[in-house]
Structures are given as C-alpha cells and as structure tokens.
Amino acid sequence: MIKSYLEGFENLGAEKLMNSYPRRDSVLSTIPGCIIELKDKGGKVVLYKYYPFDDFENGTGPSRSPGELRFQNRMFVLVDNLDFYIVQNRVFGNIFRSYEDFVKDKTL
C-alpha cells in the first residue's frame, strides 16, 4: 500500500509557478493544511507545504486535515521553502491521505 502511495508522486506537475503572487506572504503566514517530506532514491529530501487555495481565495475554510484537502479545487504548495506553486486537486488529490487511510484497524 505504501509503495503504491509513493509511486503516485512520480507524475505530479504544478499548474503554475506563483513566486510573484502578491498575497504569497499572507498565504504562508497561515498554517499549512498538509506537510509532506519525501526522500528520493538518491537520498535527496524535499519538503512540500500545502495550503488550501479555495479556503484562502474564497473564504470557505479552514480545512483542518490532509483528508479535507481532497475536496479543494486547487492548493498552493511551497517547495523547500523556495518556490510557490498552484496545483490542481484532480492531479494531486490522491496524495492527501489521513492516518486512518494507512491503518487497517480503524479503532486506533
């Protein structure tokens, strides 16, 4: 299950680079909806911080968990605290899983 989950990261692409977005600092001052740290086969670690676009732009939030991010249309993502992108949920939605999605015993 974990291997299949991690393979889902291999073909993801952003909609647009948003480094010049005028409200970038406002978005980054909020708590990310999800943080994912990945280590590739070569040992390089990349940190992704996902912020709910719909919550921020439309005032519909806040999303409170990675599982709730699946219902967003788009997300902002900050990669390694450098580049700021916008991504579509139809492309990225499957990576947003809660702890319970990985546990067989749902009573934990």
Biopython code that builds the backbone (N, CA, C, O; Angstrom):
import numpy as np
from Bio.PDB.StructureBuilder import StructureBuilder

atoms = [
    (1, "MET", "N", (0.823, -1.185, 0.000)),
    (1, "MET", "CA", (0.000, 0.000, 0.000)),
    (1, "MET", "C", (0.875, 1.260, 0.000)),
    (1, "MET", "O", (0.606, 2.207, -0.739)),
    (2, "ILE", "N", (1.915, 1.264, 0.827)),
    (2, "ILE", "CA", (2.797, 2.435, 0.910)),
    (2, "ILE", "C", (3.542, 2.647, -0.408)),
    (2, "ILE", "O", (3.665, 3.778, -0.878)),
    (3, "LYS", "N", (4.036, 1.565, -1.001)),
    (3, "LYS", "CA", (4.754, 1.679, -2.270)),
    (3, "LYS", "C", (3.854, 2.282, -3.344)),
    (3, "LYS", "O", (4.286, 3.157, -4.093)),
    (4, "SER", "N", (2.633, 1.832, -3.422)),
    (4, "SER", "CA", (1.680, 2.361, -4.392)),
    (4, "SER", "C", (1.422, 3.847, -4.135)),
    (4, "SER", "O", (1.351, 4.642, -5.072)),
    (5, "TYR", "N", (1.284, 4.211, -2.869)),
    (5, "TYR", "CA", (1.080, 5.607, -2.490)),
    (5, "TYR", "C", (2.259, 6.463, -2.953)),
    (5, "TYR", "O", (2.058, 7.512, -3.565)),
    (6, "LEU", "N", (3.476, 6.029, -2.668)),
    (6, "LEU", "CA", (4.666, 6.802, -3.028)),
    (6, "LEU", "C", (4.850, 6.909, -4.540)),
    (6, "LEU", "O", (5.328, 7.932, -5.031)),
    (7, "GLU", "N", (4.485, 5.884, -5.272)),
    (7, "GLU", "CA", (4.581, 5.940, -6.735)),
    (7, "GLU", "C", (3.674, 7.013, -7.315)),
    (7, "GLU", "O", (3.930, 7.513, -8.410)),
    (8, "GLY", "N", (2.624, 7.370, -6.597)),
    (8, "GLY", "CA", (1.714, 8.421, -7.048)),
    (8, "GLY", "C", (2.365, 9.792, -7.139)),
    (8, "GLY", "O", (1.830, 10.685, -7.796)),
    (9, "PHE", "N", (3.508, 9.973, -6.493)),
    (9, "PHE", "CA", (4.205, 11.258, -6.517)),
    (9, "PHE", "C", (5.036, 11.452, -7.790)),
    (9, "PHE", "O", (5.425, 12.576, -8.109)),
    (10, "GLU", "N", (5.307, 10.376, -8.510)),
    (10, "GLU", "CA", (6.239, 10.436, -9.631)),
    (10, "GLU", "C", (5.741, 11.242, -10.827)),
    (10, "GLU", "O", (6.558, 11.764, -11.586)),
    (11, "ASN", "N", (4.455, 11.356, -11.016)),
    (11, "ASN", "CA", (3.922, 12.010, -12.209)),
    (11, "ASN", "C", (3.114, 13.262, -11.904)),
    (11, "ASN", "O", (2.193, 13.599, -12.648)),
    (12, "LEU", "N", (3.440, 13.941, -10.839)),
    (12, "LEU", "CA", (2.700, 15.150, -10.471)),
    (12, "LEU", "C", (3.344, 16.387, -11.079)),
    (12, "LEU", "O", (4.568, 16.481, -11.170)),
    (13, "GLY", "N", (2.520, 17.321, -11.489)),
    (13, "GLY", "CA", (3.022, 18.574, -12.037)),
    (13, "GLY", "C", (2.145, 19.734, -11.609)),
    (13, "GLY", "O", (0.932, 19.580, -11.463)),
    (14, "ALA", "N", (2.743, 20.876, -11.410)),
    (14, "ALA", "CA", (2.023, 22.065, -10.968)),
    (14, "ALA", "C", (1.322, 22.742, -12.136)),
    (14, "ALA", "O", (1.711, 22.587, -13.294)),
    (15, "GLU", "N", (0.289, 23.488, -11.806)),
    (15, "GLU", "CA", (-0.426, 24.283, -12.806)),
    (15, "GLU", "C", (0.366, 25.531, -13.171)),
    (15, "GLU", "O", (0.453, 25.906, -14.341)),
    (16, "LYS", "N", (0.949, 26.174, -12.146)),
    (16, "LYS", "CA", (1.622, 27.450, -12.404)),
    (16, "LYS", "C", (2.583, 27.797, -11.273)),
    (16, "LYS", "O", (2.281, 27.564, -10.103)),
    (17, "LEU", "N", (3.738, 28.351, -11.623)),
    (17, "LEU", "CA", (4.665, 28.900, -10.642)),
    (17, "LEU", "C", (4.125, 30.250, -10.193)),
    (17, "LEU", "O", (3.797, 31.096, -11.026)),
    (18, "MET", "N", (4.031, 30.458, -8.882)),
    (18, "MET", "CA", (3.382, 31.657, -8.336)),
    (18, "MET", "C", (4.315, 32.477, -7.441)),
    (18, "MET", "O", (3.844, 33.130, -6.509)),
    (19, "ASN", "N", (5.618, 32.459, -7.698)),
    (19, "ASN", "CA", (6.560, 33.183, -6.839)),
    (19, "ASN", "C", (6.263, 34.673, -6.749)),
    (19, "ASN", "O", (6.620, 35.303, -5.754)),
    (20, "SER", "N", (5.623, 35.252, -7.753)),
    (20, "SER", "CA", (5.307, 36.678, -7.751)),
    (20, "SER", "C", (3.889, 36.972, -7.281)),
    (20, "SER", "O", (3.424, 38.106, -7.401)),
    (21, "TYR", "N", (3.206, 35.985, -6.756)),
    (21, "TYR", "CA", (1.833, 36.166, -6.282)),
    (21, "TYR", "C", (1.816, 37.243, -5.194)),
    (21, "TYR", "O", (2.537, 37.114, -4.204)),
    (22, "PRO", "N", (1.021, 38.292, -5.347)),
    (22, "PRO", "CA", (1.068, 39.415, -4.402)),
    (22, "PRO", "C", (0.684, 39.060, -2.965)),
    (22, "PRO", "O", (1.106, 39.746, -2.034)),
    (23, "ARG", "N", (-0.104, 38.005, -2.766)),
    (23, "ARG", "CA", (-0.519, 37.637, -1.415)),
    (23, "ARG", "C", (0.206, 36.394, -0.900)),
    (23, "ARG", "O", (-0.261, 35.723, 0.020)),
    (24, "ARG", "N", (1.335, 36.106, -1.501)),
    (24, "ARG", "CA", (2.127, 34.934, -1.098)),
    (24, "ARG", "C", (2.434, 34.958, 0.408)),
    (24, "ARG", "O", (2.233, 33.959, 1.100)),
    (25, "ASP", "N", (2.912, 36.075, 0.900)),
    (25, "ASP", "CA", (3.264, 36.164, 2.321)),
    (25, "ASP", "C", (2.054, 35.939, 3.218)),
    (25, "ASP", "O", (2.184, 35.356, 4.294)),
    (26, "SER", "N", (0.883, 36.392, 2.789)),
    (26, "SER", "CA", (-0.338, 36.168, 3.575)),
    (26, "SER", "C", (-0.676, 34.692, 3.631)),
    (26, "SER", "O", (-1.047, 34.180, 4.688)),
    (27, "VAL", "N", (-0.554, 33.999, 2.506)),
    (27, "VAL", "CA", (-0.815, 32.558, 2.483)),
    (27, "VAL", "C", (0.176, 31.848, 3.387)),
    (27, "VAL", "O", (-0.215, 30.999, 4.188)),
    (28, "LEU", "N", (1.453, 32.183, 3.270)),
    (28, "LEU", "CA", (2.496, 31.499, 4.033)),
    (28, "LEU", "C", (2.455, 31.814, 5.523)),
    (28, "LEU", "O", (3.083, 31.113, 6.316)),
    (29, "SER", "N", (1.730, 32.849, 5.914)),
    (29, "SER", "CA", (1.594, 33.163, 7.339)),
    (29, "SER", "C", (0.538, 32.283, 8.009)),
    (29, "SER", "O", (0.397, 32.307, 9.232)),
    (30, "THR", "N", (-0.202, 31.510, 7.216)),
    (30, "THR", "CA", (-1.186, 30.598, 7.776)),
    (30, "THR", "C", (-0.551, 29.222, 8.007)),
    (30, "THR", "O", (0.560, 28.956, 7.550)),
    (31, "ILE", "N", (-1.254, 28.377, 8.703)),
    (31, "ILE", "CA", (-0.769, 27.018, 8.969)),
    (31, "ILE", "C", (-1.069, 26.156, 7.754)),
    (31, "ILE", "O", (-2.203, 26.142, 7.276)),
    (32, "PRO", "N", (-0.073, 25.433, 7.243)),
    (32, "PRO", "CA", (-0.333, 24.563, 6.091)),
    (32, "PRO", "C", (-1.369, 23.494, 6.428)),
    (32, "PRO", "O", (-1.445, 23.017, 7.560)),
    (33, "GLY", "N", (-2.159, 23.130, 5.432)),
    (33, "GLY", "CA", (-3.124, 22.059, 5.618)),
    (33, "GLY", "C", (-2.459, 20.702, 5.644)),
    (33, "GLY", "O", (-2.999, 19.743, 6.195)),
    (34, "CYS", "N", (-1.277, 20.623, 5.041)),
    (34, "CYS", "CA", (-0.555, 19.358, 4.972)),
    (34, "CYS", "C", (0.914, 19.649, 4.687)),
    (34, "CYS", "O", (1.244, 20.548, 3.913)),
    (35, "ILE", "N", (1.785, 18.881, 5.321)),
    (35, "ILE", "CA", (3.219, 18.960, 5.052)),
    (35, "ILE", "C", (3.694, 17.555, 4.718)),
    (35, "ILE", "O", (3.454, 16.610, 5.470)),
    (36, "ILE", "N", (4.364, 17.429, 3.591)),
    (36, "ILE", "CA", (4.894, 16.133, 3.174)),
    (36, "ILE", "C", (6.382, 16.287, 2.916)),
    (36, "ILE", "O", (6.809, 17.177, 2.179)),
    (37, "GLU", "N", (7.169, 15.408, 3.531)),
    (37, "GLU", "CA", (8.607, 15.379, 3.306)),
    (37, "GLU", "C", (8.927, 14.068, 2.598)),
    (37, "GLU", "O", (8.626, 12.986, 3.102)),
    (38, "LEU", "N", (9.544, 14.180, 1.422)),
    (38, "LEU", "CA", (9.881, 12.995, 0.639)),
    (38, "LEU", "C", (11.382, 12.866, 0.473)),
    (38, "LEU", "O", (12.088, 13.853, 0.267)),
    (39, "LYS", "N", (11.853, 11.643, 0.566)),
    (39, "LYS", "CA", (13.257, 11.341, 0.305)),
    (39, "LYS", "C", (13.291, 10.459, -0.934)),
    (39, "LYS", "O", (12.690, 9.385, -0.952)),
    (40, "ASP", "N", (14.001, 10.916, -1.979)),
    (40, "ASP", "CA", (14.063, 10.116, -3.201)),
    (40, "ASP", "C", (15.095, 9.004, -3.073)),
    (40, "ASP", "O", (15.804, 8.910, -2.072)),
    (41, "LYS", "N", (15.169, 8.178, -4.083)),
    (41, "LYS", "CA", (16.066, 7.024, -4.046)),
    (41, "LYS", "C", (17.527, 7.423, -3.904)),
    (41, "LYS", "O", (18.343, 6.635, -3.425)),
    (42, "GLY", "N", (17.865, 8.644, -4.318)),
    (42, "GLY", "CA", (19.228, 9.133, -4.191)),
    (42, "GLY", "C", (19.525, 9.770, -2.843)),
    (42, "GLY", "O", (20.657, 10.181, -2.589)),
    (43, "GLY", "N", (18.524, 9.855, -1.977)),
    (43, "GLY", "CA", (18.716, 10.420, -0.647)),
    (43, "GLY", "C", (18.360, 11.885, -0.516)),
    (43, "GLY", "O", (18.425, 12.431, 0.586)),
    (44, "LYS", "N", (17.985, 12.538, -1.601)),
    (44, "LYS", "CA", (17.603, 13.953, -1.544)),
    (44, "LYS", "C", (16.230, 14.095, -0.889)),
    (44, "LYS", "O", (15.283, 13.396, -1.248)),
    (45, "VAL", "N", (16.138, 15.011, 0.078)),
    (45, "VAL", "CA", (14.893, 15.258, 0.798)),
    (45, "VAL", "C", (14.276, 16.552, 0.287)),
    (45, "VAL", "O", (14.956, 17.570, 0.158)),
    (46, "VAL", "N", (12.971, 16.500, -0.005)),
    (46, "VAL", "CA", (12.239, 17.678, -0.458)),
    (46, "VAL", "C", (11.031, 17.862, 0.453)),
    (46, "VAL", "O", (10.309, 16.907, 0.739)),
    (47, "LEU", "N", (10.815, 19.100, 0.907)),
    (47, "LEU", "CA", (9.715, 19.431, 1.803)),
    (47, "LEU", "C", (8.629, 20.178, 1.028)),
    (47, "LEU", "O", (8.903, 21.179, 0.366)),
    (48, "TYR", "N", (7.397, 19.680, 1.117)),
    (48, "TYR", "CA", (6.242, 20.294, 0.452)),
    (48, "TYR", "C", (5.246, 20.735, 1.513)),
    (48, "TYR", "O", (4.841, 19.941, 2.363)),
    (49, "LYS", "N", (4.854, 22.000, 1.462)),
    (49, "LYS", "CA", (3.834, 22.523, 2.370)),
    (49, "LYS", "C", (2.637, 22.949, 1.532)),
    (49, "LYS", "O", (2.751, 23.814, 0.663)),
    (50, "TYR", "N", (1.491, 22.338, 1.798)),
    (50, "TYR", "CA", (0.275, 22.585, 1.029)),
    (50, "TYR", "C", (-0.673, 23.482, 1.808)),
    (50, "TYR", "O", (-0.955, 23.248, 2.983)),
    (51, "TYR", "N", (-1.158, 24.511, 1.128)),
    (51, "TYR", "CA", (-2.085, 25.470, 1.706)),
    (51, "TYR", "C", (-3.362, 25.462, 0.877)),
    (51, "TYR", "O", (-3.292, 25.459, -0.352)),
    (52, "PRO", "N", (-4.520, 25.458, 1.516)),
    (52, "PRO", "CA", (-5.772, 25.413, 0.769)),
    (52, "PRO", "C", (-6.020, 26.699, -0.017)),
    (52, "PRO", "O", (-6.204, 27.762, 0.575)),
    (53, "PHE", "N", (-6.025, 26.610, -1.316)),
    (53, "PHE", "CA", (-6.310, 27.742, -2.194)),
    (53, "PHE", "C", (-7.758, 28.194, -2.026)),
    (53, "PHE", "O", (-8.031, 29.381, -1.847)),
    (54, "ASP", "N", (-8.685, 27.232, -2.087)),
    (54, "ASP", "CA", (-10.101, 27.588, -2.002)),
    (54, "ASP", "C", (-10.417, 28.252, -0.672)),
    (54, "ASP", "O", (-11.163, 29.229, -0.631)),
    (55, "ASP", "N", (-9.856, 27.731, 0.420)),
    (55, "ASP", "CA", (-10.088, 28.340, 1.728)),
    (55, "ASP", "C", (-9.623, 29.791, 1.728)),
    (55, "ASP", "O", (-10.316, 30.674, 2.234)),
    (56, "PHE", "N", (-8.457, 30.028, 1.163)),
    (56, "PHE", "CA", (-7.852, 31.360, 1.186)),
    (56, "PHE", "C", (-8.547, 32.307, 0.210)),
    (56, "PHE", "O", (-8.924, 33.416, 0.589)),
    (57, "GLU", "N", (-8.719, 31.885, -1.030)),
    (57, "GLU", "CA", (-9.275, 32.747, -2.070)),
    (57, "GLU", "C", (-10.780, 32.962, -1.931)),
    (57, "GLU", "O", (-11.280, 34.045, -2.234)),
    (58, "ASN", "N", (-11.504, 31.942, -1.476)),
    (58, "ASN", "CA", (-12.958, 32.020, -1.424)),
    (58, "ASN", "C", (-13.521, 32.164, -0.021)),
    (58, "ASN", "O", (-14.730, 32.309, 0.155)),
    (59, "GLY", "N", (-12.647, 32.125, 0.980)),
    (59, "GLY", "CA", (-13.091, 32.265, 2.360)),
    (59, "GLY", "C", (-13.953, 31.105, 2.835)),
    (59, "GLY", "O", (-14.844, 31.299, 3.662)),
    (60, "THR", "N", (-13.703, 29.904, 2.326)),
    (60, "THR", "CA", (-14.533, 28.757, 2.677)),
    (60, "THR", "C", (-13.947, 27.906, 3.789)),
    (60, "THR", "O", (-14.578, 26.925, 4.181)),
    (61, "GLY", "N", (-12.796, 28.224, 4.308)),
    (61, "GLY", "CA", (-12.075, 27.327, 5.203)),
    (61, "GLY", "C", (-12.281, 27.624, 6.649)),
    (61, "GLY", "O", (-13.233, 28.306, 7.028)),
    (62, "PRO", "N", (-11.404, 27.122, 7.450)),
    (62, "PRO", "CA", (-10.185, 26.433, 7.043)),
    (62, "PRO", "C", (-10.375, 24.917, 6.942)),
    (62, "PRO", "O", (-11.187, 24.326, 7.654)),
    (63, "SER", "N", (-9.617, 24.316, 6.050)),
    (63, "SER", "CA", (-9.522, 22.863, 6.031)),
    (63, "SER", "C", (-8.696, 22.470, 7.242)),
    (63, "SER", "O", (-7.746, 23.164, 7.605)),
    (64, "ARG", "N", (-9.052, 21.368, 7.862)),
    (64, "ARG", "CA", (-8.379, 21.001, 9.105)),
    (64, "ARG", "C", (-7.524, 19.760, 9.023)),
    (64, "ARG", "O", (-6.870, 19.400, 10.002)),
    (65, "SER", "N", (-7.511, 19.098, 7.884)),
    (65, "SER", "CA", (-6.726, 17.871, 7.808)),
    (65, "SER", "C", (-6.342, 17.584, 6.362)),
    (65, "SER", "O", (-6.952, 18.119, 5.436)),
    (66, "PRO", "N", (-5.320, 16.733, 6.167)),
    (66, "PRO", "CA", (-4.976, 16.340, 4.799)),
    (66, "PRO", "C", (-6.155, 15.715, 4.066)),
    (66, "PRO", "O", (-6.325, 15.931, 2.867)),
    (67, "GLY", "N", (-6.971, 14.939, 4.780)),
    (67, "GLY", "CA", (-8.138, 14.335, 4.152)),
    (67, "GLY", "C", (-9.112, 15.369, 3.613)),
    (67, "GLY", "O", (-9.721, 15.156, 2.564)),
    (68, "GLU", "N", (-9.270, 16.491, 4.317)),
    (68, "GLU", "CA", (-10.171, 17.549, 3.856)),
    (68, "GLU", "C", (-9.617, 18.271, 2.637)),
    (68, "GLU", "O", (-10.384, 18.845, 1.864)),
    (69, "LEU", "N", (-8.296, 18.255, 2.450)),
    (69, "LEU", "CA", (-7.721, 18.902, 1.275)),
    (69, "LEU", "C", (-8.164, 18.241, -0.015)),
    (69, "LEU", "O", (-8.138, 18.869, -1.073)),
    (70, "ARG", "N", (-8.574, 16.976, 0.059)),
    (70, "ARG", "CA", (-9.040, 16.282, -1.145)),
    (70, "ARG", "C", (-10.239, 16.963, -1.776)),
    (70, "ARG", "O", (-10.505, 16.773, -2.963)),
    (71, "PHE", "N", (-10.963, 17.750, -1.001)),
    (71, "PHE", "CA", (-12.174, 18.385, -1.504)),
    (71, "PHE", "C", (-11.926, 19.803, -2.019)),
    (71, "PHE", "O", (-12.865, 20.477, -2.444)),
    (72, "GLN", "N", (-10.704, 20.250, -1.987)),
    (72, "GLN", "CA", (-10.343, 21.553, -2.524)),
    (72, "GLN", "C", (-10.219, 21.468, -4.049)),
    (72, "GLN", "O", (-9.889, 20.410, -4.585)),
    (73, "ASN", "N", (-10.476, 22.551, -4.730)),
    (73, "ASN", "CA", (-10.290, 22.601, -6.180)),
    (73, "ASN", "C", (-8.808, 22.750, -6.528)),
    (73, "ASN", "O", (-8.298, 22.082, -7.428)),
    (74, "ARG", "N", (-8.138, 23.623, -5.812)),
    (74, "ARG", "CA", (-6.707, 23.869, -6.013)),
    (74, "ARG", "C", (-6.032, 24.051, -4.656)),
    (74, "ARG", "O", (-6.687, 24.287, -3.641)),
    (75, "MET", "N", (-4.700, 23.933, -4.668)),
    (75, "MET", "CA", (-3.911, 24.190, -3.476)),
    (75, "MET", "C", (-2.685, 25.005, -3.863)),
    (75, "MET", "O", (-2.187, 24.918, -4.986)),
    (76, "PHE", "N", (-2.214, 25.792, -2.912)),
    (76, "PHE", "CA", (-0.893, 26.392, -3.042)),
    (76, "PHE", "C", (0.080, 25.371, -2.480)),
    (76, "PHE", "O", (-0.264, 24.617, -1.570)),
    (77, "VAL", "N", (1.300, 25.343, -3.020)),
    (77, "VAL", "CA", (2.321, 24.470, -2.439)),
    (77, "VAL", "C", (3.653, 25.217, -2.441)),
    (77, "VAL", "O", (4.060, 25.792, -3.451)),
    (78, "LEU", "N", (4.315, 25.194, -1.297)),
    (78, "LEU", "CA", (5.642, 25.772, -1.144)),
    (78, "LEU", "C", (6.630, 24.618, -1.122)),
    (78, "LEU", "O", (6.526, 23.723, -0.284)),
    (79, "VAL", "N", (7.586, 24.636, -2.040)),
    (79, "VAL", "CA", (8.545, 23.543, -2.172)),
    (79, "VAL", "C", (9.893, 23.985, -1.613)),
    (79, "VAL", "O", (10.496, 24.950, -2.085)),
    (80, "ASP", "N", (10.352, 23.255, -0.594)),
    (80, "ASP", "CA", (11.642, 23.532, 0.057)),
    (80, "ASP", "C", (11.787, 24.989, 0.493)),
    (80, "ASP", "O", (12.884, 25.547, 0.448)),
    (81, "ASN", "N", (10.694, 25.597, 0.908)),
    (81, "ASN", "CA", (10.666, 26.992, 1.364)),
    (81, "ASN", "C", (11.195, 27.969, 0.323)),
    (81, "ASN", "O", (11.669, 29.049, 0.673)),
    (82, "LEU", "N", (11.118, 27.599, -0.960)),
    (82, "LEU", "CA", (11.600, 28.460, -2.044)),
    (82, "LEU", "C", (10.496, 28.784, -3.043)),
    (82, "LEU", "O", (9.973, 29.898, -3.071)),
    (83, "ASP", "N", (10.156, 27.807, -3.850)),
    (83, "ASP", "CA", (9.210, 28.040, -4.932)),
    (83, "ASP", "C", (7.782, 27.806, -4.478)),
    (83, "ASP", "O", (7.493, 26.888, -3.711)),
    (84, "PHE", "N", (6.897, 28.661, -4.971)),
    (84, "PHE", "CA", (5.489, 28.689, -4.587)),
    (84, "PHE", "C", (4.657, 28.408, -5.834)),
    (84, "PHE", "O", (4.739, 29.138, -6.822)),
    (85, "TYR", "N", (3.862, 27.356, -5.782)),
    (85, "TYR", "CA", (3.087, 26.921, -6.947)),
    (85, "TYR", "C", (1.605, 26.864, -6.614)),
    (85, "TYR", "O", (1.197, 26.921, -5.454)),
    (86, "ILE", "N", (0.822, 26.752, -7.669)),
    (86, "ILE", "CA", (-0.574, 26.389, -7.521)),
    (86, "ILE", "C", (-0.742, 25.042, -8.221)),
    (86, "ILE", "O", (-0.229, 24.842, -9.322)),
    (87, "VAL", "N", (-1.456, 24.127, -7.584)),
    (87, "VAL", "CA", (-1.656, 22.789, -8.137)),
    (87, "VAL", "C", (-3.144, 22.467, -8.117)),
    (87, "VAL", "O", (-3.896, 23.003, -7.302)),
    (88, "GLN", "N", (-3.556, 21.592, -9.015)),
    (88, "GLN", "CA", (-4.955, 21.202, -9.107)),
    (88, "GLN", "C", (-5.216, 19.929, -8.307)),
    (88, "GLN", "O", (-4.417, 18.993, -8.317)),
    (89, "ASN", "N", (-6.334, 19.917, -7.627)),
    (89, "ASN", "CA", (-6.690, 18.764, -6.820)),
    (89, "ASN", "C", (-6.910, 17.515, -7.675)),
    (89, "ASN", "O", (-6.621, 16.406, -7.225)),
    (90, "ARG", "N", (-7.411, 17.676, -8.887)),
    (90, "ARG", "CA", (-7.636, 16.491, -9.718)),
    (90, "ARG", "C", (-6.324, 15.786, -10.042)),
    (90, "ARG", "O", (-6.328, 14.601, -10.373)),
    (91, "VAL", "N", (-5.200, 16.498, -9.950)),
    (91, "VAL", "CA", (-3.881, 15.914, -10.178)),
    (91, "VAL", "C", (-3.268, 15.436, -8.863)),
    (91, "VAL", "O", (-2.683, 14.354, -8.813)),
    (92, "PHE", "N", (-3.396, 16.227, -7.803)),
    (92, "PHE", "CA", (-2.719, 15.962, -6.529)),
    (92, "PHE", "C", (-3.603, 15.307, -5.470)),
    (92, "PHE", "O", (-3.090, 14.835, -4.456)),
    (93, "GLY", "N", (-4.894, 15.269, -5.678)),
    (93, "GLY", "CA", (-5.830, 14.839, -4.641)),
    (93, "GLY", "C", (-5.538, 13.492, -4.011)),
    (93, "GLY", "O", (-5.800, 13.299, -2.824)),
    (94, "ASN", "N", (-5.003, 12.561, -4.774)),
    (94, "ASN", "CA", (-4.769, 11.223, -4.228)),
    (94, "ASN", "C", (-3.634, 11.154, -3.215)),
    (94, "ASN", "O", (-3.519, 10.161, -2.496)),
    (95, "ILE", "N", (-2.799, 12.175, -3.139)),
    (95, "ILE", "CA", (-1.709, 12.125, -2.160)),
    (95, "ILE", "C", (-2.160, 12.581, -0.782)),
    (95, "ILE", "O", (-1.459, 12.346, 0.202)),
    (96, "PHE", "N", (-3.308, 13.223, -0.689)),
    (96, "PHE", "CA", (-3.787, 13.724, 0.597)),
    (96, "PHE", "C", (-4.573, 12.633, 1.309)),
    (96, "PHE", "O", (-5.757, 12.418, 1.050)),
    (97, "ARG", "N", (-3.887, 11.962, 2.201)),
    (97, "ARG", "CA", (-4.460, 10.848, 2.945)),
    (97, "ARG", "C", (-4.292, 11.112, 4.436)),
    (97, "ARG", "O", (-3.307, 11.704, 4.877)),
    (98, "SER", "N", (-5.256, 10.668, 5.176)),
    (98, "SER", "CA", (-5.169, 10.797, 6.630)),
    (98, "SER", "C", (-4.484, 9.554, 7.205)),
    (98, "SER", "O", (-4.287, 8.561, 6.504)),
    (99, "TYR", "N", (-4.137, 9.622, 8.445)),
    (99, "TYR", "CA", (-3.503, 8.498, 9.129)),
    (99, "TYR", "C", (-4.365, 7.241, 8.998)),
    (99, "TYR", "O", (-3.854, 6.150, 8.747)),
    (100, "GLU", "N", (-5.652, 7.406, 9.169)),
    (100, "GLU", "CA", (-6.573, 6.279, 9.135)),
    (100, "GLU", "C", (-6.572, 5.556, 7.787)),
    (100, "GLU", "O", (-6.881, 4.365, 7.732)),
    (101, "ASP", "N", (-6.234, 6.250, 6.707)),
    (101, "ASP", "CA", (-6.173, 5.617, 5.390)),
    (101, "ASP", "C", (-5.081, 4.556, 5.307)),
    (101, "ASP", "O", (-5.139, 3.683, 4.441)),
    (102, "PHE", "N", (-4.092, 4.615, 6.186)),
    (102, "PHE", "CA", (-2.973, 3.680, 6.151)),
    (102, "PHE", "C", (-3.050, 2.605, 7.234)),
    (102, "PHE", "O", (-2.174, 1.743, 7.313)),
    (103, "VAL", "N", (-4.067, 2.649, 8.047)),
    (103, "VAL", "CA", (-4.185, 1.727, 9.164)),
    (103, "VAL", "C", (-5.372, 0.801, 8.943)),
    (103, "VAL", "O", (-6.485, 1.262, 8.688)),
    (104, "LYS", "N", (-5.136, -0.506, 9.039)),
    (104, "LYS", "CA", (-6.230, -1.469, 8.867)),
    (104, "LYS", "C", (-7.222, -1.402, 10.017)),
    (104, "LYS", "O", (-8.433, -1.459, 9.804)),
    (105, "ASP", "N", (-6.708, -1.281, 11.233)),
    (105, "ASP", "CA", (-7.581, -1.215, 12.412)),
    (105, "ASP", "C", (-8.022, 0.222, 12.604)),
    (105, "ASP", "O", (-7.255, 1.036, 13.119)),
    (106, "LYS", "N", (-9.215, 0.546, 12.212)),
    (106, "LYS", "CA", (-9.726, 1.919, 12.260)),
    (106, "LYS", "C", (-10.037, 2.395, 13.682)),
    (106, "LYS", "O", (-10.447, 3.540, 13.871)),
    (107, "THR", "N", (-9.848, 1.538, 14.674)),
    (107, "THR", "CA", (-10.126, 1.923, 16.048)),
    (107, "THR", "C", (-8.951, 2.593, 16.725)),
    (107, "THR", "O", (-9.076, 3.040, 17.865)),
    (108, "LEU", "N", (-7.803, 2.675, 16.051)),
    (108, "LEU", "CA", (-6.612, 3.297, 16.652)),
    (108, "LEU", "C", (-6.770, 4.773, 16.820)),
    (108, "LEU", "O", (-5.858, 5.439, 17.310)),
]
sb = StructureBuilder()
sb.init_structure("model")
sb.init_model(0)
sb.init_chain("A")
sb.init_seg("    ")
for serial, (resi, resn, name, xyz) in enumerate(atoms, 1):
    if name == "N":
        sb.init_residue(resn, " ", resi, " ")
    sb.init_atom(name, np.array(xyz, "f"), 0.0, 1.0, " ", f" {name:<3s}", serial, name[0])
structure = sb.get_structure()
